[in-house]
Amino acid sequence: MVPTPHGPVGAEHVDTEPDLAPLNAAELVWTAQQRALVEELCDGSLDAQAVGDLFDRVQATWRATEDRPDPEPLVNAFGVALGDLLVQRVPGLAWASHTDASGTRLVLTHPTGGLLLFPMGTVGEEWGSAPERWFVATVHRTAGTALATLAAGQPEAPAGTDTATA
């Protein structure tokens, strides 16, 4: 079981306006654990191709398993890897904690471009049905669209990156 840095959202946060904050200590530890897991499974290489190949193998194995385990730990690990690869490619993009009426999620934000990306949500929506090479294509497509969006000064979310769910 992989720990999560978030407990249930309760009465302590009742407004409906989203709240962005830097990652807290527990979130920093949790993301580091996810990175370490993926890095170990990729033999130390965290480039898009290595992580994408791992994604394809792990998803294929998961699909072929008769009694499939909960995919959340896999979604989280690959979501952090996706986010980290986007942070490498899009200057100014950074991890943050996003809290709204539906809970707290880790997201990627950009201070000047108004981008809000949900990498774990993106992986979660595709997990179990993503075609081969989906991960690598998503890294390249999302980074390219984010860069174009920032260059144009439009705070729209890149295509293929869900900003409504996590």
matplotlib code that plots the C-alpha trace (Angstrom):
import matplotlib.pyplot as plt

x = [0.0, 1.4, 0.6, -1.2, -0.5, -4.2, -6.9, -10.6, -11.7, -14.0, -15.6, -12.2, -12.5, -16.0, -15.6, -15.9, -13.1, -10.0, -7.0, -3.4, -0.5, 3.1, 3.5, 3.7, 6.2, 4.0, 3.3, 7.0, 7.8, 5.0, 6.0, 9.6, 8.4, 6.6, 9.7, 11.9, 9.6, 9.5, 13.2, 14.1, 11.8, 13.4, 16.9, 17.6, 16.5, 13.6, 13.3, 9.9, 10.8, 12.0, 8.9, 6.6, 8.0, 7.6, 4.0, 3.2, 4.7, 3.0, -0.4, -0.2, 0.6, -2.2, -4.7, -3.6, -4.1, -7.3, -7.7, -6.6, -5.2, -6.3, -4.7, -4.4, -0.8, 0.2, -1.8, -0.1, 3.4, 2.9, 1.0, 4.0, 6.3, 4.1, 4.1, 7.9, 8.5, 6.2, 8.0, 11.3, 9.8, 7.8, 9.8, 8.0, 5.7, 5.7, 3.9, 1.3, -1.5, -5.0, -8.0, -11.5, -15.0, -14.1, -10.9, -7.1, -5.1, -1.5, -1.4, 1.0, 0.6, 2.3, 2.4, 2.1, 0.2, -2.7, -2.2, -3.6, -2.8, -3.9, -1.3, -2.7, -6.2, -4.9, -3.2, -6.2, -8.6, -6.6, -5.3, -6.4, -7.4, -4.4, -2.9, 0.8, 3.0, 0.2, 2.4, 5.2, 2.7, 0.9, 4.2, 5.1, 1.6, 0.8, 4.2, 3.9, 0.4, 1.3, 4.3, 2.1, -0.6, 2.0, 3.5, 0.1, -0.7, -3.9, -4.8, -6.4, -5.6, -3.6, -5.6, -5.4, -4.9, -8.0, -8.5, -11.9, -10.9, -7.9]
y = [0.0, 3.4, 6.2, 9.3, 12.8, 13.7, 12.7, 13.3, 16.9, 17.9, 21.0, 22.7, 23.7, 24.7, 27.5, 26.6, 28.8, 26.6, 27.1, 26.6, 26.2, 24.9, 21.3, 20.6, 18.3, 15.2, 15.9, 16.4, 13.0, 11.3, 12.6, 11.6, 8.1, 7.9, 9.2, 6.7, 3.8, 4.8, 5.5, 2.1, 0.3, 2.3, 1.5, 5.1, 6.6, 9.0, 10.1, 10.0, 6.9, 4.9, 5.8, 5.3, 1.8, 1.0, 2.3, 0.1, -3.0, -2.4, -1.6, -4.7, -6.8, -5.2, -5.8, -9.5, -10.1, -11.9, -10.5, -6.9, -4.9, -1.4, 0.8, 3.9, 3.3, 2.8, 5.9, 7.9, 6.8, 7.4, 10.6, 12.0, 10.8, 12.6, 15.7, 15.7, 15.2, 18.2, 20.3, 19.5, 20.7, 23.7, 26.5, 27.9, 24.9, 23.6, 21.2, 22.6, 21.4, 22.3, 22.2, 22.8, 21.4, 18.0, 17.6, 18.1, 17.0, 17.6, 19.6, 21.5, 25.3, 28.1, 31.5, 33.7, 31.5, 30.4, 26.7, 24.1, 20.5, 17.3, 14.7, 12.0, 12.6, 12.3, 9.0, 7.8, 8.5, 6.5, 3.7, 0.3, 1.5, 3.6, 2.4, 1.6, 4.7, 6.8, 8.0, 9.3, 10.9, 12.6, 14.0, 15.5, 16.7, 18.3, 20.0, 21.4, 22.6, 24.1, 26.0, 27.2, 28.3, 30.2, 31.8, 33.0, 34.3, 32.2, 30.5, 27.6, 24.0, 22.0, 19.5, 16.0, 17.3, 17.2, 20.2, 19.2, 16.0, 14.5]
z = [0.0, -1.0, 1.5, 0.3, 1.7, 1.9, 4.3, 3.6, 3.1, 5.8, 7.3, 7.6, 3.9, 2.9, 0.4, -3.2, -4.5, -5.5, -3.3, -4.6, -2.2, -2.4, -1.6, 2.1, 3.8, 3.5, -0.2, -0.9, 0.8, -1.1, -4.5, -3.8, -3.0, -6.3, -8.2, -6.5, -7.4, -11.1, -11.2, -9.7, -12.2, -15.1, -14.0, -13.1, -16.4, -16.1, -19.7, -21.5, -23.5, -20.5, -18.4, -21.4, -22.0, -18.4, -18.5, -21.5, -19.8, -16.4, -18.0, -20.2, -17.2, -15.1, -18.0, -18.3, -14.5, -13.8, -10.3, -10.9, -8.0, -7.3, -10.0, -7.8, -6.7, -10.4, -11.5, -8.8, -9.7, -13.4, -12.7, -10.8, -13.5, -16.2, -14.1, -13.6, -17.3, -18.1, -15.5, -17.3, -20.6, -19.6, -17.9, -14.9, -14.5, -10.8, -8.5, -6.2, -4.0, -5.3, -2.9, -3.9, -2.9, -4.3, -2.3, -2.5, -5.5, -6.6, -9.8, -12.0, -12.2, -14.1, -12.4, -15.5, -17.9, -15.7, -16.5, -14.2, -15.1, -13.3, -14.3, -11.9, -13.3, -16.8, -16.2, -14.2, -17.0, -19.4, -17.1, -18.4, -21.9, -23.0, -26.3, -26.6, -26.6, -25.1, -22.2, -24.5, -26.9, -24.0, -22.6, -26.0, -26.9, -23.5, -23.2, -26.8, -26.2, -22.8, -24.4, -27.2, -24.7, -22.6, -25.7, -26.8, -23.3, -23.2, -19.8, -21.5, -20.5, -23.1, -25.1, -23.6, -20.1, -17.9, -15.7, -14.4, -12.6, -10.9]

ax = plt.figure().add_subplot(projection="3d")
ax.plot(x, y, z, "-o")
ax.set_aspect("equal")
plt.show()
